[in-house]
Amino acid sequence: MQWLFFILFVLVLFFIYISIRRQWLPPMITAAGGVFASIVLMILFSFAQQNMPIQAVIVGSLMGAVFSIATLVIALFFQRNEQRAIQSQD
């Protein structure tokens, strides 16, 4: 069961990246939903590994937030660089 949560977590990170790069949704909506989903999935992943509840919540929250924020930063960096390149060509 833990692998299902991990695969869903990876898919959420992929969706965050693609949503920012392709501008499917406003960045704030993508960020809020993505960070929330990542945190929930990492908490569930930690519970599936039979960790203590407090440990699952703390570690899941930290890991979910860190990975999703890192994904957001990377996606925004590349999107803004791409926009600058397009503007400089005009």
C-alpha positions as CSV (number, residue, x, y, z in Angstrom):
1,M,0.0,0.0,0.0
2,Q,2.9,2.4,0.7
3,W,4.0,2.2,-2.9
4,L,0.6,3.4,-4.1
5,F,0.9,6.5,-1.9
6,F,4.5,7.1,-3.1
7,I,3.5,6.8,-6.8
8,L,0.6,9.2,-6.2
9,F,3.0,11.6,-4.6
10,V,5.3,11.4,-7.6
11,L,2.3,12.1,-9.9
12,V,1.4,15.1,-7.8
13,L,4.9,16.5,-8.2
14,F,4.8,15.8,-11.9
15,F,1.4,17.6,-12.1
16,I,2.7,20.6,-10.2
17,Y,5.7,20.9,-12.6
18,I,3.6,20.5,-15.8
19,S,0.8,22.8,-14.5
20,I,3.3,25.6,-13.8
21,R,5.2,25.2,-17.0
22,R,2.2,24.9,-19.3
23,Q,0.2,27.5,-17.3
24,W,-2.8,25.1,-16.9
25,L,-3.9,26.8,-13.7
26,P,-2.8,30.0,-11.8
27,P,0.4,29.4,-9.9
28,M,-1.2,30.0,-6.5
29,I,-3.9,27.4,-7.1
30,T,-1.3,24.9,-8.3
31,A,0.9,25.7,-5.4
32,A,-1.8,25.4,-2.7
33,G,-3.3,22.3,-4.1
34,G,0.0,20.6,-4.9
35,V,1.5,21.3,-1.5
36,F,-1.6,20.1,0.3
37,A,-1.8,16.9,-1.7
38,S,1.9,16.2,-1.3
39,I,1.7,16.6,2.5
40,V,-1.3,14.4,2.8
41,L,0.2,11.7,0.6
42,M,3.5,11.7,2.5
43,I,1.7,11.5,5.8
44,L,-0.3,8.5,4.4
45,F,3.0,7.0,3.1
46,S,4.5,7.3,6.5
47,F,1.5,5.7,8.2
48,A,1.7,2.9,5.7
49,Q,5.2,2.2,6.9
50,Q,3.7,1.8,10.4
51,N,5.4,4.8,11.9
52,M,4.1,6.4,15.1
53,P,1.4,9.0,14.4
54,I,3.4,12.0,15.6
55,Q,6.4,10.9,13.5
56,A,4.2,10.3,10.5
57,V,2.6,13.7,10.7
58,I,5.9,15.6,11.3
59,V,8.0,13.7,8.7
60,G,5.2,13.6,6.2
61,S,4.5,17.3,6.5
62,L,8.1,18.3,6.2
63,M,8.9,15.9,3.3
64,G,5.7,16.7,1.4
65,A,6.3,20.5,1.8
66,V,10.0,20.4,0.9
67,F,9.6,18.4,-2.2
68,S,6.6,20.2,-3.5
69,I,8.1,23.7,-2.8
70,A,11.3,22.6,-4.6
71,T,9.3,21.4,-7.6
72,L,7.4,24.8,-7.6
73,V,10.7,26.8,-7.5
74,I,12.2,24.7,-10.3
75,A,9.2,25.0,-12.5
76,L,8.8,28.8,-11.9
77,F,12.5,29.3,-12.6
78,F,12.4,27.5,-16.0
79,Q,9.1,29.1,-16.9
80,R,10.4,32.6,-16.2
81,N,13.7,32.0,-18.1
82,E,11.6,30.8,-21.1
83,Q,9.5,33.9,-21.0
84,R,12.6,36.1,-20.8
85,A,14.1,34.3,-23.8
86,I,10.8,34.8,-25.8
87,Q,10.7,38.5,-24.9
88,S,14.3,39.1,-25.8
89,Q,13.7,37.7,-29.3
90,D,10.9,40.2,-30.0
